[in-house]
Amino acid sequence: MTTLFETRREVLEAAAKVLVGPTENLELCLLAMIVGGHVLLEGFPGTAKTLLAKTLARLTDARFGRVQFTPDLLPADIVGTVIYNQMRGDFEVRPGPVFTDLLLADEVNRSPAKTQAALLEAMEERQVTLDGQSRPLGGRFTVLATQNPIELEGTFPLPEAELDRFLMKLEVEYLGPEGESRLARMVDAGFDAHAPDQRLGGPLITASSLLELRAEVSRVVLSDEVVSYITEVVQATRMAPELSVGASSRATVALVHLSKARAASLGRDYAEPDDVKELGVPVLRHRVQRRPEAEMQGIGEREVIERILARVAVPR
């Protein structure tokens, strides 16, 4: 049986053939899929967010679906609808694109809250209710949602309830000079970002091997010291002077699962406080709200979480 440590290395090596720059975001998205979580990717257009999602789907043998969120998109365009079939004289369900393994919700903040909320049941329960019946989406169902920074024209901020459903929020940055040069060379050599499968080859994780990886993560030991550290960090967000709203208990659950997954991906059968600390920013920053004073001072969510992590003593 291949371990998560070996699988992680193989996935990152394969992804490096199509993704330019650091592969940290892909690695975190892989861990999210393994523990059954969803990820919000934030970045300006043209920063390879869609390519990251396609790469992950290919390497994990996941059915890939994509929804382009627009201001006129309706909830039925995502989850499906019930129509009357005149030939049969009966109603039938037409499933929406949400019925897949990996769903790319592209530019999710381009649609108003009513449409964004269509994903809530799917993300939380991994099911969709149509015509009064619950229809399962499968154990591998994962949402990778992309959004442009709120400052861009024509966007709608995600409701707090939906933000909390995302396991992590990752920032996708522009490439540096070295990465930009490598991209230019790859394109000059014939690389097509719309067809990454030519470089990626076959999948490295199947549906059955994903279950084995999940079982491996579940066996990772979480000591009392690590549990105490997770608790203190989450509680500290609720008492931070810079914040009006702290992290919910979903943050605790996320830190538990991801800390164990990170430990297994690094070849350990036990989690360490450093696993929690490394995951603190992506897990917590989208679950908190700043006080007006902090916003006026230009203090962002990332900086607030980093301050909290610096204040809470790390057990040794």
N, C-alpha and C positions, 0 to 999 in steps of 0.2 A: 504494500500500500504506500502510495506517495504521500509524503508529509506536506503540511502547509509551507514549511520552510523551503522545501524543494520546489513546490508549485509556485510560490511567490517568485523565486529566482527565475524560473522558466518563463513566467508571464511577463516579468519586467524586461527580460532579454528580448522576447518576441515583440513587445510593445515599442521598444526602442527603435525598431525598424521603421516605424511610421510616426511616432510621436517625438517631436523635437523638444529638447529641453528636459527639465526634471520630470520624473515619472511618479512623483510623490502622490499626486492627485489620483492617478490610476490605481496605485497601490491602496489608497484609502477607500476608493470605490469598490475595489475587490473585497476588502475586509467587510465593507458594508453589505455587499451581496451575500457573503458567507454567513454573517450574523442576522441576515434578513432585514436590513434597514434601507432607507432611501436617502439620497444625497441631493443637495441643492448646490449647483455650480454657478458662481457669479463671476462675470467678466464681460468686457466689452466685446462687440462682434468681431469675429475673425481670430479668436484665440484658441481654436481647435477644440471647443467643447463638444461639438457633435462628433468629431473624429474620435475623441476619447470614448464616447458612448458606443460608437460602432466597434471600436477596438475591443472594448470589454465584452460586448456581445459575441463577437467572433471567437475570442479566446475562451469564453465560458460556454460555448455552444448554446447560447440563449436565443430564443426567438426575439426578433427585434421589431419594435413598433415605434412610430413617431407621430406626435401631434404638434402641429404648428399653432401656437396660441395667438389669436388675433382678437381685436375688440368685438367682432361680431360672432365669435365662436360660441356655440351653445353646449350645455352639459350633455345633451344627447349625442353630440358629435364626438364625445369622448367615451362615454360608457355604453352607448347604443340606444336602441329604441324598440318599441313594439309597434308593428304595422299590421294592417288588415290585408290578408291575402285573398283577393277576389276569386282566384282560381280554386282555392281550397275552401273558401268560405270560413276562414278561421284567422285568428291573430297569430303572428309569429314574431319571434325575437330576432332582431338583427344586431349582433354584438358589435360594440365599438372597438377602436384600436387598443383600448385598455386591456383587452384579452390577449395578453402576450407574456413573455418572460421578463424582458427589459424594455420599459417604456421610456422614451425620450420625450419629456414635456418641454418642448423647445420654446424659449422666451415666455415662460409661464406668467410673467408679470405684464404681458401685453394684453391680458384679458381681465375683465372686472371680477370682483370677488365671487359672484354667483357661479361663474364658470370654473374658477379656480377650485371652488368647494366641491366640484364634481369628483375630485380625486380623493376627498377625505375618507370615504368609506373604503375605497380600494386600497389606500395606503395603510389604514389602521387595521382593517379586518381581512384584507386580501380577498374581498368578495365585492360583487356589485348586485344591487337589488333592482330587478327589472320585472315589471308586471306583478309585483308582490312576491316574487321568488328570489331567493339569494343564490347567486351563481358564483362558484369559487373561481379564483384566478390562478391558483397553483402556488406551491411552496417557494418557487423561484421568483415570483413576481417582485420586481424592483423598479422603482421610479428614479430616473436621473433627470432632474429638472434644471433647466438653465434659465438664468435671468440676467438682464442687463442692469447696470447700476441704476438706482432709482432716479438719479439726476437726469437721465435721458428722457426726452419728451415722449409722451404717449405711453407711459407705464403706470401700473397700479401696484402699490405695495401689497405683499402677501399678508393675509390675516394672521394674527398671532397663533390662532389655533392650528392653522395649517403649517406654519413655520415649525411649530413644536413637533409635528409629525416627521420632520426630516431628522435623520440620525445625525447628520453633519452638514455644515455649510462650508464649502471650499471656495477659495478665491483663485481664479485663473488669471495669471499675470501675463503681460506682454513678454515676448522673448527678449533676451539680452542680445548684444551684438554677435556673440559666438553662435547662439542658437539661430539667429536670423540668417547668418551666413550659411550654416548647415542646411537650413530649409531651402535657401536659394540653390544650393548645390544639388539637393535631392530633387527639386522640381526640374532643374536643368537636365538631370539624368533620367527624367521620365516619370517621376513619382506623381501619382494622381490621388489626392486626398479623398476623392469620391469613390475610389475602389481600393481600399486598404487591404482587402483579403488577398490580393496578389502577393503582398509581402509577408503577411502574417502567417500564412499556411493554415493548417488545421487547428481545431480547438484543443486546448490543454486541460480543460475542466469539463467533464460531462455531468449529467444530472445525477448519476450514481456517485461519482467521485466528489461532487459537492456535498452530498449527504455524509460521506466519510470525513470530509474536512470539517463539517459542522460538528460531528461527533468528537473529533480531535480537539476542537476548541472548547467544547463542553467539559472536557476532562482536565483542562488547565486549572490549577489550584489558585484560589483567591484567598490570600491570608487575611487575618483579622486586621493587620496593619494597613493593607491596601484598602480594605473595606472602610476602615476609619478615615483614611485619607480622602477617598471618594466622597464620603459623607461630609467631611469638613469643607471640601472645595465647593460642593453644591450649596451647603448651608451658607458659606461665605458670600455667595452671589446674592443671597436674600438680605444680607446685612450690609452690603457694600454701600458706602456713602454716595458713590457715583451712579447708583442704579435705583430706579423706582420699582422695577419688577425683576426678581431673580429667576433662576432656572427652576423648571418644574421637576417632578420626580422622574419624568421621562429621561432627564439628563443623567440621573443616577443609573437607570437601566442601561442607557447607551454607554456610559463609561465602564460599566461592568462587562458588557458583551465585547466592546471594542478593545478593552485592555487585555482580555483573555485572547482575543484574536490576534492582536499585535504580538503578544508574547509567543504564541504558537508560530506565527510567521517568522519570528526571529530564532526559532529553534528551542524555545524554553517551554517547560510544562508547568510553569508558575508565572503569575503576573507580578510586576514590580511597580512601586510608586512612580517610577519614571515613565512607565507606559501610560499611566493616568495623566501625568503632567504633559507629555507630548501630544495627547489627544484633547487636552483641555480647551484650547482655542476653537478648533473646528466643531466640537460638540456643544460648547456653551454660548458662543458669541451671538447666535441667532435666536437664542431663547431668553435673552435679557433685554430690558429697555432702560435707556439712559435717562437720568434726570435732566431737566432743561438746562441747569447750570453746567453740567458736563458737556452737553451739546454746544452751548455757547462758547465753552473753552476749547472746542474742537477735539474733545476726547472721544475716540471711537470705541466700538464694542471690543475690538481686538485688544486695544490698550488696557481697557478696564479688566478684561479677563487675565491678561498678562500680569497686571498689578495684583490681582487676587491670588494667582498662582505663586507670585513672589512672596506674598504675605503669609500664606499657609505653609507651615513647616512640613517638609518632606520627611517621613519616617525612614530611618536607616537601619 
